[in-house]
Amino acid sequence: MFGLSDLIALVISAFIILPVVVFIREAGYLIVSALLGAKNPRLTIGSGPRVFKIGMFDVRKYYHLYSWFAYDDLKRQSKFAYIMLYAGPILANVIVAFVVNALVANGVLDQYETFWNRFVFYGFYFVLFDAVPMKTANGMPNNGMIIYEMLRYGKRTDFNDEPFLPSTTEVEEQYEEEMEKVEEMKENQKDIIEDDEDYSAEQQEKERREKEDIEESKERQKEELEKAKKLTIKQRHEPKGQRPE
């Protein structure tokens, strides 16, 4: 039965282990690209508006599983460089998973053994779907397919016209455009709110004036009724011959 302990394990896996494993995977790109002399490399962590950017690290507001690596070009253009770039994420997760597993097996990490076993599991999970050649859900090749095609044919897969890894410059331009759209939407919403507030203020003023007119009309009617009532009483007390015809 799915209990509280399973729920806690799920939360830990979803919000701690998986994001860390994804970060290690993308860091594999970063390390290999540095060795290959990548131009303008960048590791983006999270999504949404930028919180800060330090060197090649770009941290966004909403952090979960969404992390990716980008670069503009490689100084060393070769078949080997291309294969190593896409092998980087696989090697990073394999090395970390094997090291952690060895530490668990030798009792070094036995205090939190369950946590580290899950960490090793997800590490090899990503290695499996990265290393086995296949197409992803959007029709693009995974890293294993790209490496296989390079080893067999010496070129990229022919059904992948766009770069598998995005250009850092293009990513930055796209981010700036998205942020401009967000700011524009905020300004439009602000204008709408201000217009609504102005309309509301005018409406309230109009209602206040109408209410004052109604109150003044009631007061006048009340005064006229009082005058008519006094006149009636006065006429009743006057002698009949003195009453005005």
GROMACS elastic network, one bead per residue, 0.5 to 0.9 nm:
[ bonds ]
;  ai    aj funct       b0    kb
    1     6     6  0.89414   500
    2     5     6  0.80768   500
    2     6     6  0.59188   500
    2     7     6  0.74032   500
    3     6     6  0.52814   500
    3     7     6  0.63871   500
    3     8     6  0.88410   500
    4     7     6  0.50115   500
    4     8     6  0.62538   500
    4     9     6  0.85930   500
    5     8     6  0.51288   500
    5     9     6  0.61797   500
    5    10     6  0.86211   500
    6    10     6  0.61060   500
    6    11     6  0.86602   500
    7    10     6  0.50151   500
    7    11     6  0.62613   500
    7    12     6  0.86437   500
    8    11     6  0.51502   500
    8    12     6  0.61950   500
    8    13     6  0.85805   500
    9    12     6  0.51211   500
    9    13     6  0.60923   500
    9    14     6  0.85605   500
    9   115     6  0.83132   500
   10    13     6  0.50988   500
   10    14     6  0.60261   500
   10    15     6  0.84734   500
   11    14     6  0.51540   500
   11    15     6  0.58858   500
   11    16     6  0.78162   500
   12    15     6  0.54857   500
   12    16     6  0.52892   500
   12    17     6  0.64930   500
   12    18     6  0.86268   500
   12   115     6  0.84090   500
   13    16     6  0.56703   500
   13    18     6  0.58709   500
   13    19     6  0.86062   500
   13   115     6  0.84655   500
   13   118     6  0.74464   500
   13   119     6  0.80138   500
   13   122     6  0.87202   500
   14    17     6  0.64272   500
   14    18     6  0.55782   500
   14    19     6  0.73799   500
   14    64     6  0.83488   500
   14    65     6  0.84856   500
   15    18     6  0.65318   500
   15    19     6  0.63828   500
   15    20     6  0.87262   500
   15    64     6  0.65983   500
   15    65     6  0.81874   500
   16    19     6  0.57292   500
   16    20     6  0.62607   500
   16    21     6  0.87380   500
   16    64     6  0.85877   500
   17    20     6  0.52728   500
   17    21     6  0.61421   500
   17    22     6  0.86494   500
   17   115     6  0.84397   500
   17   116     6  0.89928   500
   17   118     6  0.77130   500
   17   119     6  0.58802   500
   17   122     6  0.76693   500
   18    21     6  0.50933   500
   18    22     6  0.61244   500
   18    23     6  0.85482   500
   18    64     6  0.83851   500
   18    65     6  0.67901   500
   18   119     6  0.79367   500
   18   122     6  0.69181   500
   18   123     6  0.84862   500
   19    22     6  0.50759   500
   19    23     6  0.61078   500
   19    24     6  0.86732   500
   19    63     6  0.82912   500
   19    64     6  0.58095   500
   19    66     6  0.78956   500
   19    67     6  0.82707   500
   20    24     6  0.62065   500
   20    25     6  0.85928   500
   20    65     6  0.84216   500
   20   119     6  0.89065   500
   21    24     6  0.50994   500
   21    25     6  0.62130   500
   21    26     6  0.87658   500
   21    93     6  0.72494   500
   21   119     6  0.76334   500
   21   122     6  0.70964   500
   21   123     6  0.60252   500
   21   126     6  0.80607   500
   22    25     6  0.50005   500
   22    26     6  0.62876   500
   22    27     6  0.84755   500
   22    65     6  0.65597   500
   22    66     6  0.80833   500
   22    67     6  0.69363   500
   22    68     6  0.86430   500
   22    93     6  0.88841   500
   22   123     6  0.86543   500
   22   126     6  0.82270   500
   23    26     6  0.51932   500
   23    27     6  0.59562   500
   23    28     6  0.86233   500
   23    43     6  0.88807   500
   23    45     6  0.76736   500
   23    65     6  0.82840   500
   23    66     6  0.89990   500
   23    67     6  0.65952   500
   23    68     6  0.82036   500
   24    28     6  0.63156   500
   24    89     6  0.74191   500
   24    92     6  0.64262   500
   24    93     6  0.64351   500
   24    96     6  0.82839   500
   25    28     6  0.52406   500
   25    29     6  0.72121   500
   25    88     6  0.77923   500
   25    90     6  0.69161   500
   25    91     6  0.84401   500
   25    92     6  0.60442   500
   25    93     6  0.59071   500
   25   123     6  0.87602   500
   25   126     6  0.81932   500
   25   127     6  0.88751   500
   26    29     6  0.53063   500
   26    30     6  0.66180   500
   26    31     6  0.89782   500
   26    43     6  0.71598   500
   26    44     6  0.89475   500
   26    67     6  0.71165   500
   26    68     6  0.59793   500
   26    69     6  0.59028   500
   26    88     6  0.83991   500
   26    89     6  0.60072   500
   26    92     6  0.86106   500
   27    31     6  0.61382   500
   27    32     6  0.86088   500
   27    43     6  0.73807   500
   27    68     6  0.89375   500
   27    69     6  0.78633   500
   27    88     6  0.81981   500
   27    89     6  0.70228   500
   27    92     6  0.75020   500
   28    31     6  0.53137   500
   28    32     6  0.62897   500
   28    33     6  0.84135   500
   28    85     6  0.83182   500
   28    86     6  0.86933   500
   28    87     6  0.81160   500
   28    90     6  0.74276   500
   28    91     6  0.70869   500
   28    92     6  0.50514   500
   28    93     6  0.78742   500
   29    32     6  0.54587   500
   29    33     6  0.58952   500
   29    34     6  0.85236   500
   29    43     6  0.87621   500
   29    69     6  0.66968   500
   29    70     6  0.87486   500
   29    84     6  0.89588   500
   29    85     6  0.60488   500
   29    86     6  0.69661   500
   29    87     6  0.80642   500
   29    88     6  0.51510   500
   29    89     6  0.56369   500
   29    92     6  0.86080   500
   30    33     6  0.51635   500
   30    34     6  0.61728   500
   30    35     6  0.88086   500
   30    38     6  0.88135   500
   30    41     6  0.70660   500
   30    42     6  0.75207   500
   30    43     6  0.70215   500
   30    69     6  0.69888   500
   30    70     6  0.86559   500
   30    85     6  0.86765   500
   30    88     6  0.80885   500
   30    89     6  0.88010   500
   31    34     6  0.52525   500
   31    35     6  0.65816   500
   31    36     6  0.88799   500
   31    85     6  0.89522   500
   31    88     6  0.74511   500
   32    35     6  0.50845   500
   32    36     6  0.62554   500
   32    37     6  0.86714   500
   32    38     6  0.87503   500
   32    81     6  0.88544   500
   32    84     6  0.69237   500
   32    85     6  0.57500   500
   32    86     6  0.87120   500
   32    87     6  0.85884   500
   32    88     6  0.58103   500
   32    89     6  0.88343   500
   33    37     6  0.60424   500
   33    38     6  0.50704   500
   33    39     6  0.85758   500
   33    41     6  0.74252   500
   33    71     6  0.83773   500
   33    74     6  0.76518   500
   33    81     6  0.87503   500
   33    84     6  0.86465   500
   33    85     6  0.62050   500
   33    88     6  0.84658   500
   34    37     6  0.51281   500
   34    38     6  0.57778   500
   34    39     6  0.86980   500
   34    41     6  0.78834   500
   35    38     6  0.77715   500
   36    74     6  0.65955   500
   36    75     6  0.67427   500
   36    76     6  0.59296   500
   36    77     6  0.87111   500
   36    81     6  0.66526   500
   36    84     6  0.87904   500
   36    85     6  0.80550   500
   37    73     6  0.85993   500
   37    74     6  0.58712   500
   37    75     6  0.52550   500
   37    76     6  0.66776   500
   38    41     6  0.60482   500
   38    71     6  0.65267   500
   38    72     6  0.72460   500
   38    73     6  0.57386   500
   38    75     6  0.60724   500
   38    76     6  0.81208   500
   39    71     6  0.61095   500
   39    72     6  0.54294   500
   39    73     6  0.51594   500
   39    74     6  0.59914   500
   39    75     6  0.71634   500
   39   168     6  0.89220   500
   40    56     6  0.76441   500
   40    70     6  0.81180   500
   40    71     6  0.54201   500
   40    72     6  0.57812   500
   40    73     6  0.76605   500
   40   167     6  0.87633   500
   40   168     6  0.65293   500
   40   169     6  0.79953   500
   41    56     6  0.60542   500
   41    57     6  0.89049   500
   41    69     6  0.74158   500
   41    70     6  0.57861   500
   41    72     6  0.69802   500
   41    73     6  0.85945   500
   41   167     6  0.87674   500
   41   168     6  0.67116   500
   42    55     6  0.80269   500
   42    57     6  0.58644   500
   42    58     6  0.69905   500
   42    68     6  0.83896   500
   42    69     6  0.57484   500
   42    70     6  0.52713   500
   42    71     6  0.62321   500
   42   168     6  0.65294   500
   43    56     6  0.60358   500
   43    57     6  0.50599   500
   43    58     6  0.60969   500
   43    59     6  0.84577   500
   43    67     6  0.73337   500
   43    68     6  0.59477   500
   43    70     6  0.65771   500
   43    71     6  0.89478   500
   44    47     6  0.80374   500
   44    53     6  0.89774   500
   44    56     6  0.82658   500
   44    57     6  0.60395   500
   44    59     6  0.59408   500
   44    60     6  0.73679   500
   44    66     6  0.84161   500
   44    67     6  0.54628   500
   44    68     6  0.54000   500
   44    69     6  0.62619   500
   44    70     6  0.80407   500
   45    57     6  0.75828   500
   45    58     6  0.61351   500
   45    60     6  0.60196   500
   45    61     6  0.88606   500
   45    62     6  0.86529   500
   45    63     6  0.65826   500
   45    64     6  0.83118   500
   45    65     6  0.84578   500
   45    66     6  0.66347   500
   45    68     6  0.68456   500
   45    69     6  0.89377   500
   46    50     6  0.89744   500
   46    58     6  0.85540   500
   46    59     6  0.63563   500
   46    61     6  0.65856   500
   46    62     6  0.52879   500
   46    64     6  0.60145   500
   46    65     6  0.70201   500
   46    67     6  0.53871   500
   46    68     6  0.84445   500
   47    50     6  0.78645   500
   47    59     6  0.80563   500
   47    60     6  0.51029   500
   47    61     6  0.62407   500
   47    62     6  0.51493   500
   47    63     6  0.63241   500
   47    64     6  0.82911   500
   47    66     6  0.63634   500
   47    67     6  0.76604   500
   48    60     6  0.57578   500
   48    61     6  0.56616   500
   48    62     6  0.59199   500
   48    63     6  0.87350   500
   48   175     6  0.87917   500
   48   179     6  0.87490   500
   49    59     6  0.88391   500
   49    60     6  0.55909   500
   49    61     6  0.55567   500
   49    62     6  0.79016   500
   49   175     6  0.84012   500
   49   179     6  0.71407   500
   50    53     6  0.74676   500
   50    58     6  0.72346   500
   50    59     6  0.60645   500
   50    61     6  0.59650   500
   50   175     6  0.89607   500
   51    58     6  0.80117   500
   51    59     6  0.57043   500
   51    60     6  0.51152   500
   51    61     6  0.56110   500
   52    57     6  0.84921   500
   52    58     6  0.63667   500
   52    59     6  0.55960   500
   52    60     6  0.71471   500
   52    61     6  0.89715   500
   53    56     6  0.73837   500
   53    57     6  0.56786   500
   53    59     6  0.60613   500
   53    60     6  0.86342   500
   54    57     6  0.53076   500
   54    58     6  0.65787   500
   54    59     6  0.84276   500
   55    58     6  0.78780   500
   59    62     6  0.88457   500
   59    63     6  0.82373   500
   60    63     6  0.67147   500
   62    66     6  0.86123   500
   63    66     6  0.67722   500
   63    67     6  0.81979   500
   64    67     6  0.79940   500
   68   165     6  0.86246   500
   69   165     6  0.70500   500
   69   166     6  0.76621   500
   69   168     6  0.83240   500
   70   165     6  0.58669   500
   70   166     6  0.51562   500
   70   167     6  0.54360   500
   70   169     6  0.86521   500
   70   171     6  0.76959   500
   71    74     6  0.80601   500
   71   165     6  0.74122   500
   71   166     6  0.67076   500
   71   169     6  0.77870   500
   72   166     6  0.78469   500
   72   168     6  0.54864   500
   72   169     6  0.66110   500
   72   170     6  0.85361   500
   73    76     6  0.89794   500
   73    77     6  0.88101   500
   73   167     6  0.78325   500
   74    77     6  0.60718   500
   74    81     6  0.84407   500
   74    82     6  0.89542   500
   76    81     6  0.66576   500
   76    82     6  0.89957   500
   77    80     6  0.84505   500
   77    81     6  0.64655   500
   77    82     6  0.74338   500
   78    81     6  0.51534   500
   78    82     6  0.62551   500
   78    83     6  0.86955   500
   79    82     6  0.51845   500
   79    83     6  0.62629   500
   79    84     6  0.86446   500
   79   150     6  0.70185   500
   79   151     6  0.82559   500
   79   154     6  0.68527   500
   79   155     6  0.80641   500
   80    83     6  0.51738   500
   80    84     6  0.60863   500
   80    85     6  0.85577   500
   80   150     6  0.89515   500
   81    84     6  0.51353   500
   81    85     6  0.60824   500
   81    86     6  0.88465   500
   82    85     6  0.52416   500
   82    86     6  0.66838   500
   82    87     6  0.86921   500
   82   147     6  0.81134   500
   82   150     6  0.81036   500
   83    86     6  0.55020   500
   83    87     6  0.60608   500
   83    88     6  0.86635   500
   83   143     6  0.89877   500
   83   146     6  0.78354   500
   83   147     6  0.54568   500
   83   148     6  0.88230   500
   83   150     6  0.69964   500
   83   151     6  0.80686   500
   84    88     6  0.59986   500
   84   147     6  0.85128   500
   85    88     6  0.53935   500
   85    89     6  0.81261   500
   86    89     6  0.66190   500
   86    90     6  0.77381   500
   86   143     6  0.55659   500
   86   144     6  0.79282   500
   86   146     6  0.75435   500
   86   147     6  0.69363   500
   87    90     6  0.53254   500
   87    91     6  0.61296   500
   87    92     6  0.85824   500
   87   130     6  0.88640   500
   87   131     6  0.82435   500
   87   143     6  0.70252   500
   87   144     6  0.78915   500
   87   147     6  0.74689   500
   88    91     6  0.52093   500
   88    92     6  0.60391   500
   88    93     6  0.87580   500
   89    92     6  0.51144   500
   89    93     6  0.63636   500
   89    94     6  0.85735   500
   89   127     6  0.81171   500
   89   130     6  0.80578   500
   89   143     6  0.85413   500
   90    93     6  0.55046   500
   90    94     6  0.61159   500
   90    95     6  0.86000   500
   90   126     6  0.78936   500
   90   127     6  0.54245   500
   90   128     6  0.86374   500
   90   130     6  0.64212   500
   90   131     6  0.66158   500
   90   143     6  0.82548   500
   90   144     6  0.88471   500
   91    94     6  0.50106   500
   91    95     6  0.59293   500
   91    96     6  0.84600   500
   91   127     6  0.82097   500
   92    95     6  0.53815   500
   92    96     6  0.62085   500
   92    97     6  0.84761   500
   93    96     6  0.52497   500
   93    97     6  0.58395   500
   93    98     6  0.83907   500
   93   120     6  0.89693   500
   93   123     6  0.55355   500
   93   124     6  0.70326   500
   93   126     6  0.75488   500
   93   127     6  0.64575   500
   94    97     6  0.52051   500
   94    98     6  0.60273   500
   94    99     6  0.85297   500
   94   123     6  0.70575   500
   94   124     6  0.67527   500
   94   127     6  0.67155   500
   95    98     6  0.52630   500
   95    99     6  0.61418   500
   95   100     6  0.86334   500
   96    99     6  0.51545   500
   96   100     6  0.61127   500
   96   101     6  0.84423   500
   96   120     6  0.82431   500
   96   123     6  0.78329   500
   97   100     6  0.52408   500
   97   101     6  0.59640   500
   97   102     6  0.84958   500
   97   119     6  0.75373   500
   97   121     6  0.80664   500
   97   122     6  0.87346   500
   97   123     6  0.57077   500
   97   124     6  0.68510   500
   98   101     6  0.50380   500
   98   102     6  0.60407   500
   98   103     6  0.85905   500
   98   120     6  0.76499   500
   99   102     6  0.51348   500
   99   103     6  0.62557   500
   99   104     6  0.87018   500
  100   103     6  0.50733   500
  100   104     6  0.62131   500
  100   105     6  0.85862   500
  100   109     6  0.81313   500
  100   116     6  0.71049   500
  100   117     6  0.84902   500
  100   119     6  0.82809   500
  100   120     6  0.68550   500
  101   104     6  0.50898   500
  101   105     6  0.60714   500
  101   106     6  0.86184   500
  101   116     6  0.76969   500
  101   117     6  0.73280   500
  101   120     6  0.64051   500
  102   105     6  0.50093   500
  102   106     6  0.61672   500
  102   107     6  0.86625   500
  102   108     6  0.86446   500
  103   106     6  0.52153   500
  103   107     6  0.63130   500
  103   108     6  0.51296   500
  103   109     6  0.59225   500
  103   110     6  0.83551   500
  104   107     6  0.51843   500
  104   108     6  0.57372   500
  104   110     6  0.57854   500
  104   112     6  0.89290   500
  104   113     6  0.65162   500
  104   116     6  0.73208   500
  104   117     6  0.78482   500
  105   108     6  0.76612   500
  105   109     6  0.81841   500
  105   110     6  0.81007   500
  106   109     6  0.79454   500
  106   110     6  0.82658   500
  107   111     6  0.82922   500
  107   113     6  0.86906   500
  108   111     6  0.80146   500
  109   112     6  0.60821   500
  109   113     6  0.59840   500
  109   116     6  0.74813   500
  110   114     6  0.83401   500
  110   116     6  0.86195   500
  111   114     6  0.86134   500
  112   115     6  0.54983   500
  112   116     6  0.64406   500
  112   117     6  0.87123   500
  113   116     6  0.52201   500
  113   117     6  0.60006   500
  113   118     6  0.86381   500
  114   117     6  0.51131   500
  114   118     6  0.63442   500
  114   119     6  0.86651   500
  115   118     6  0.52952   500
  115   119     6  0.63038   500
  115   120     6  0.88630   500
  116   120     6  0.61790   500
  116   121     6  0.84912   500
  117   120     6  0.51396   500
  117   121     6  0.61533   500
  117   122     6  0.87808   500
  118   122     6  0.62490   500
  118   123     6  0.84599   500
  119   122     6  0.54016   500
  119   123     6  0.61189   500
  119   124     6  0.87777   500
  120   124     6  0.62795   500
  120   125     6  0.84452   500
  121   124     6  0.54240   500
  121   125     6  0.60554   500
  121   126     6  0.88569   500
  122   126     6  0.62634   500
  122   127     6  0.85335   500
  123   126     6  0.54924   500
  123   127     6  0.64052   500
  123   128     6  0.88295   500
  124   128     6  0.60112   500
  124   129     6  0.87209   500
  125   128     6  0.52346   500
  125   129     6  0.66227   500
  125   130     6  0.86378   500
  126   129     6  0.53625   500
  126   130     6  0.59661   500
  126   131     6  0.84240   500
  127   131     6  0.57398   500
  127   132     6  0.82846   500
  128   131     6  0.54071   500
  128   132     6  0.60010   500
  129   132     6  0.58079   500
  129   133     6  0.80529   500
  129   134     6  0.81112   500
  129   142     6  0.77787   500
  129   143     6  0.86853   500
  129   144     6  0.81894   500
  130   133     6  0.75030   500
  130   134     6  0.85620   500
  130   142     6  0.60241   500
  130   143     6  0.54482   500
  130   144     6  0.56692   500
  130   145     6  0.85812   500
  131   134     6  0.87404   500
  131   142     6  0.78630   500
  131   143     6  0.64009   500
  131   145     6  0.78155   500
  131   147     6  0.87554   500
  132   142     6  0.81862   500
  132   143     6  0.82280   500
  132   144     6  0.52919   500
  132   145     6  0.71942   500
  133   141     6  0.75994   500
  133   142     6  0.65171   500
  133   143     6  0.71952   500
  133   146     6  0.75990   500
  133   147     6  0.81608   500
  133   148     6  0.69056   500
  134   140     6  0.87023   500
  134   141     6  0.60459   500
  134   142     6  0.59394   500
  134   143     6  0.84684   500
  134   144     6  0.70350   500
  134   145     6  0.55877   500
  135   138     6  0.78344   500
  135   139     6  0.55506   500
  135   140     6  0.54811   500
  135   142     6  0.58615   500
  135   145     6  0.72619   500
  136   139     6  0.53490   500
  136   140     6  0.54329   500
  136   141     6  0.58392   500
  136   142     6  0.61556   500
  137   140     6  0.73911   500
  138   141     6  0.87823   500
  139   159     6  0.81026   500
  139   160     6  0.81129   500
  140   157     6  0.88884   500
  140   159     6  0.74772   500
  140   160     6  0.59885   500
  140   164     6  0.77124   500
  141   144     6  0.77466   500
  141   145     6  0.54940   500
  141   146     6  0.61966   500
  141   157     6  0.75505   500
  141   159     6  0.85519   500
  141   160     6  0.73295   500
  141   164     6  0.80917   500
  142   145     6  0.53824   500
  142   146     6  0.63998   500
  142   147     6  0.88251   500
  142   164     6  0.87535   500
  143   146     6  0.51105   500
  143   147     6  0.61968   500
  143   148     6  0.85309   500
  144   147     6  0.51753   500
  144   148     6  0.60396   500
  144   149     6  0.85895   500
  145   149     6  0.60767   500
  145   150     6  0.85045   500
  145   157     6  0.79952   500
  146   149     6  0.52628   500
  146   150     6  0.61929   500
  146   151     6  0.86818   500
  146   155     6  0.85567   500
  146   156     6  0.63829   500
  146   157     6  0.65917   500
  147   150     6  0.50988   500
  147   151     6  0.61532   500
  147   152     6  0.85615   500
  147   156     6  0.85832   500
  148   151     6  0.51669   500
  148   152     6  0.60376   500
  148   153     6  0.82588   500
  149   152     6  0.51281   500
  149   153     6  0.54937   500
  149   154     6  0.65835   500
  149   155     6  0.63512   500
  149   156     6  0.62446   500
  149   157     6  0.61397   500
  150   153     6  0.54755   500
  150   156     6  0.61371   500
  150   157     6  0.80662   500
  151   154     6  0.56391   500
  151   155     6  0.81152   500
  152   155     6  0.82669   500
  153   156     6  0.80956   500
  153   157     6  0.88584   500
  155   158     6  0.82830   500
  156   159     6  0.86234   500
  156   160     6  0.74224   500
  156   161     6  0.88505   500
  157   160     6  0.56677   500
  157   161     6  0.82303   500
  158   161     6  0.68165   500
  159   162     6  0.89855   500
  160   163     6  0.73780   500
  160   164     6  0.76300   500
  161   164     6  0.87620   500
  162   165     6  0.87060   500
  162   166     6  0.86647   500
  163   166     6  0.61452   500
  163   167     6  0.80926   500
  166   169     6  0.86612   500
  166   170     6  0.72395   500
  166   171     6  0.68364   500
  167   170     6  0.51970   500
  167   171     6  0.61198   500
  167   172     6  0.86181   500
  168   172     6  0.61209   500
  168   173     6  0.86007   500
  169   172     6  0.51436   500
  169   173     6  0.62108   500
  169   174     6  0.85754   500
  170   173     6  0.50433   500
  170   174     6  0.60285   500
  170   175     6  0.84596   500
  171   174     6  0.50714   500
  171   175     6  0.60647   500
  171   176     6  0.86298   500
  172   176     6  0.61824   500
  172   177     6  0.86346   500
  173   176     6  0.51207   500
  173   177     6  0.62395   500
  173   178     6  0.86430   500
  174   177     6  0.50965   500
  174   178     6  0.61651   500
  174   179     6  0.85976   500
  175   178     6  0.50807   500
  175   179     6  0.61109   500
  175   180     6  0.85551   500
  176   179     6  0.50979   500
  176   180     6  0.61259   500
  176   181     6  0.86370   500
  177   180     6  0.50642   500
  177   181     6  0.62530   500
  177   182     6  0.86437   500
  178   181     6  0.50858   500
  178   182     6  0.61974   500
  178   183     6  0.86658   500
  179   183     6  0.61256   500
  179   184     6  0.84673   500
  180   183     6  0.50918   500
  180   184     6  0.60305   500
  180   185     6  0.85294   500
  181   185     6  0.60942   500
  181   186     6  0.85502   500
  182   185     6  0.50948   500
  182   186     6  0.61977   500
  182   187     6  0.86801   500
  183   187     6  0.61820   500
  183   188     6  0.86078   500
  184   187     6  0.50743   500
  184   188     6  0.61705   500
  184   189     6  0.85681   500
  185   188     6  0.50493   500
  185   189     6  0.61051   500
  185   190     6  0.84724   500
  186   189     6  0.50942   500
  186   190     6  0.60485   500
  186   191     6  0.86267   500
  187   191     6  0.61481   500
  187   192     6  0.85781   500
  188   191     6  0.50963   500
  188   192     6  0.61819   500
  188   193     6  0.86041   500
  189   192     6  0.50412   500
  189   193     6  0.61421   500
  189   194     6  0.85786   500
  190   193     6  0.50995   500
  190   194     6  0.61310   500
  190   195     6  0.85608   500
  191   194     6  0.50431   500
  191   195     6  0.60448   500
  191   196     6  0.84681   500
  192   195     6  0.50843   500
  192   196     6  0.60945   500
  192   197     6  0.85338   500
  193   196     6  0.50148   500
  193   197     6  0.60886   500
  193   198     6  0.85990   500
  194   198     6  0.60952   500
  194   199     6  0.84927   500
  195   198     6  0.50393   500
  195   199     6  0.60408   500
  195   200     6  0.83559   500
  196   199     6  0.50454   500
  196   200     6  0.59013   500
  196   201     6  0.84919   500
  197   201     6  0.60722   500
  197   202     6  0.85877   500
  198   201     6  0.50900   500
  198   202     6  0.62095   500
  198   203     6  0.85125   500
  199   202     6  0.51094   500
  199   203     6  0.60059   500
  199   204     6  0.84878   500
  200   203     6  0.50223   500
  200   204     6  0.60451   500
  200   205     6  0.85593   500
  201   204     6  0.50835   500
  201   205     6  0.61686   500
  201   206     6  0.85840   500
  202   205     6  0.50819   500
  202   206     6  0.61204   500
  202   207     6  0.85641   500
  203   206     6  0.50360   500
  203   207     6  0.60972   500
  203   208     6  0.84966   500
  204   207     6  0.50643   500
  204   208     6  0.60453   500
  204   209     6  0.86484   500
  205   209     6  0.62412   500
  205   210     6  0.86285   500
  206   209     6  0.51924   500
  206   210     6  0.62010   500
  206   211     6  0.85378   500
  207   210     6  0.50690   500
  207   211     6  0.60492   500
  207   212     6  0.85778   500
  208   211     6  0.50613   500
  208   212     6  0.61994   500
  208   213     6  0.86894   500
  209   213     6  0.61616   500
  209   214     6  0.85653   500
  210   213     6  0.50498   500
  210   214     6  0.61652   500
  210   215     6  0.85959   500
  211   214     6  0.50727   500
  211   215     6  0.61777   500
  211   216     6  0.86108   500
  212   215     6  0.50223   500
  212   216     6  0.61001   500
  212   217     6  0.85174   500
  213   216     6  0.50609   500
  213   217     6  0.60624   500
  213   218     6  0.85541   500
  214   217     6  0.50425   500
  214   218     6  0.61713   500
  214   219     6  0.86246   500
  215   218     6  0.50504   500
  215   219     6  0.62005   500
  215   220     6  0.87043   500
  216   219     6  0.50209   500
  216   220     6  0.62292   500
  216   221     6  0.86249   500
  217   220     6  0.51422   500
  217   221     6  0.61883   500
  217   222     6  0.84972   500
  218   221     6  0.51071   500
  218   222     6  0.60087   500
  218   223     6  0.85705   500
  219   223     6  0.61342   500
  219   224     6  0.85834   500
  220   223     6  0.50643   500
  220   224     6  0.61227   500
  220   225     6  0.85504   500
  221   224     6  0.50494   500
  221   225     6  0.61025   500
  221   226     6  0.85655   500
  222   225     6  0.51051   500
  222   226     6  0.61867   500
  222   227     6  0.86683   500
  223   226     6  0.50364   500
  223   227     6  0.62031   500
  223   228     6  0.86135   500
  224   227     6  0.50964   500
  224   228     6  0.61507   500
  224   229     6  0.85127   500
  225   228     6  0.50294   500
  225   229     6  0.59955   500
  225   230     6  0.85769   500
  226   229     6  0.50385   500
  226   230     6  0.61586   500
  226   231     6  0.85317   500
  227   230     6  0.51810   500
  227   231     6  0.61055   500
  227   232     6  0.85759   500
  228   231     6  0.50766   500
  228   232     6  0.61247   500
  228   233     6  0.86785   500
  229   232     6  0.51220   500
  229   233     6  0.62933   500
  229   234     6  0.86209   500
  230   233     6  0.51324   500
  230   234     6  0.60820   500
  230   235     6  0.85944   500
  231   234     6  0.50720   500
  231   235     6  0.61611   500
  231   236     6  0.86827   500
  232   235     6  0.51912   500
  232   236     6  0.63486   500
  232   237     6  0.89545   500
  233   236     6  0.51965   500
  233   237     6  0.65704   500
  233   238     6  0.89491   500
  234   237     6  0.53606   500
  234   238     6  0.64095   500
  235   238     6  0.52647   500
  235   239     6  0.82942   500
  235   240     6  0.86672   500
  235   243     6  0.65662   500
  235   244     6  0.86485   500
  236   239     6  0.80226   500
  236   240     6  0.85434   500
  236   243     6  0.88347   500
  237   240     6  0.88172   500
  238   241     6  0.82979   500
  238   242     6  0.65238   500
  238   243     6  0.63992   500
  239   242     6  0.54377   500
  239   243     6  0.66248   500
  240   243     6  0.54851   500
  240   244     6  0.88376   500
  241   244     6  0.81634   500
  242   245     6  0.88419   500
